[in-house]
């Protein structure tokens, strides 16, 4: 069964890990823009004054061992996101077109 994943520059963290894992393990095609690149895990620590600090305590790797930190997931097919004001979702349209071809 063909799988297509849509990403844009706002896709981060778990969305990126899921997309990368689907591409690595299920041969999914990624359409859209390069994702944000958040491949780290932060743990919040509360401070005595009521504020907090987030400390990086881990990093995510894709199944193939690649890190997405600061570089994101590069799509197989680049389609710029037109924004919420667009009358048509170009990324979704390209995904549907690709799926109908398979």
C-alpha positions as CSV (number, residue, x, y, z in Angstrom):
1,X,0.0,0.0,0.0
2,X,1.5,3.4,-1.0
3,X,2.0,5.9,1.8
4,X,2.4,9.7,1.3
5,X,3.3,12.0,4.2
6,X,2.9,15.8,4.0
7,X,5.5,18.0,5.8
8,X,6.2,21.7,6.0
9,X,8.6,23.9,7.9
10,X,6.2,23.8,10.9
11,X,6.4,20.0,11.2
12,X,8.6,19.2,14.2
13,X,9.6,16.6,16.7
14,X,7.3,13.6,16.7
15,X,5.9,14.5,13.3
16,X,9.4,14.5,11.8
17,X,10.3,11.2,13.5
18,X,7.1,9.6,12.3
19,X,7.6,10.8,8.7
20,X,11.3,9.7,8.7
21,X,10.4,6.3,10.1
22,X,7.7,5.8,7.5
23,X,10.1,6.7,4.8
24,X,12.9,4.5,6.2
25,X,10.8,1.5,7.1
26,X,7.7,1.6,4.8
27,X,9.1,3.4,1.7
28,X,6.7,6.3,2.2
29,X,7.0,9.3,-0.1
30,X,7.4,12.7,1.7
31,X,5.8,15.7,0.0
32,X,6.1,19.4,1.0
33,X,8.8,21.5,2.5
34,X,11.8,20.6,4.7
35,X,10.6,20.2,8.3
36,X,11.7,22.2,11.3
37,X,14.6,19.9,12.5
38,X,13.8,19.3,16.2
39,X,15.5,16.0,16.9
40,X,16.1,16.6,20.6
41,X,14.3,15.8,23.9
42,X,14.0,18.4,26.6
43,X,13.3,17.9,30.2
44,X,11.9,20.8,32.1
45,X,13.4,21.7,35.5
46,X,11.5,24.0,37.8
47,X,13.6,26.7,39.5
48,X,13.0,28.1,43.0
49,X,11.8,31.4,41.7
50,X,8.9,29.7,39.8
51,X,10.6,29.9,36.4
52,X,11.9,26.8,34.6
53,X,14.6,25.8,32.3
54,X,14.4,23.1,29.6
55,X,17.5,20.9,29.5
56,X,18.3,18.7,26.5
57,X,18.4,15.2,27.7
58,X,18.3,13.1,24.6
59,X,18.1,13.1,20.8
60,X,16.0,11.3,18.3
61,X,17.5,9.3,15.4
62,X,15.7,7.9,12.5
63,X,15.7,4.1,12.0
64,X,18.6,4.4,9.6
65,X,20.6,6.3,12.2
66,X,20.3,9.8,10.7
67,X,19.8,12.8,13.0
68,X,17.2,15.4,12.0
69,X,18.5,18.0,14.4
70,X,18.8,21.5,12.8
71,X,18.4,20.0,9.3
72,X,14.9,18.5,9.3
73,X,13.5,16.0,6.9
74,X,14.0,16.8,3.2
75,X,10.9,15.9,1.2
76,X,11.2,13.6,-1.8
77,X,8.9,15.9,-3.7
78,X,9.2,19.6,-2.9
79,X,5.9,21.5,-2.9
80,X,5.8,24.9,-1.2
81,X,2.9,25.4,1.3
82,X,0.6,28.1,0.0
83,X,-0.6,29.1,3.5
84,X,-4.1,29.1,5.0
85,X,-5.4,31.8,2.6
86,X,-4.9,29.6,-0.5
87,X,-8.0,28.4,-2.3
88,X,-6.3,25.0,-3.0
89,X,-3.8,22.9,-1.0
90,X,-1.0,22.3,-3.5
91,X,0.7,19.7,-1.2
92,X,-2.4,17.7,-0.7
93,X,-3.3,17.9,-4.4
94,X,0.2,16.6,-5.3
95,X,-0.2,13.7,-2.8
96,X,-3.5,12.7,-4.3
97,X,-2.1,12.9,-7.8
98,X,0.8,10.6,-6.8
99,X,-1.4,8.1,-5.0
100,X,-3.7,7.9,-8.0
101,X,-0.7,7.0,-10.2
102,X,0.3,4.1,-8.0
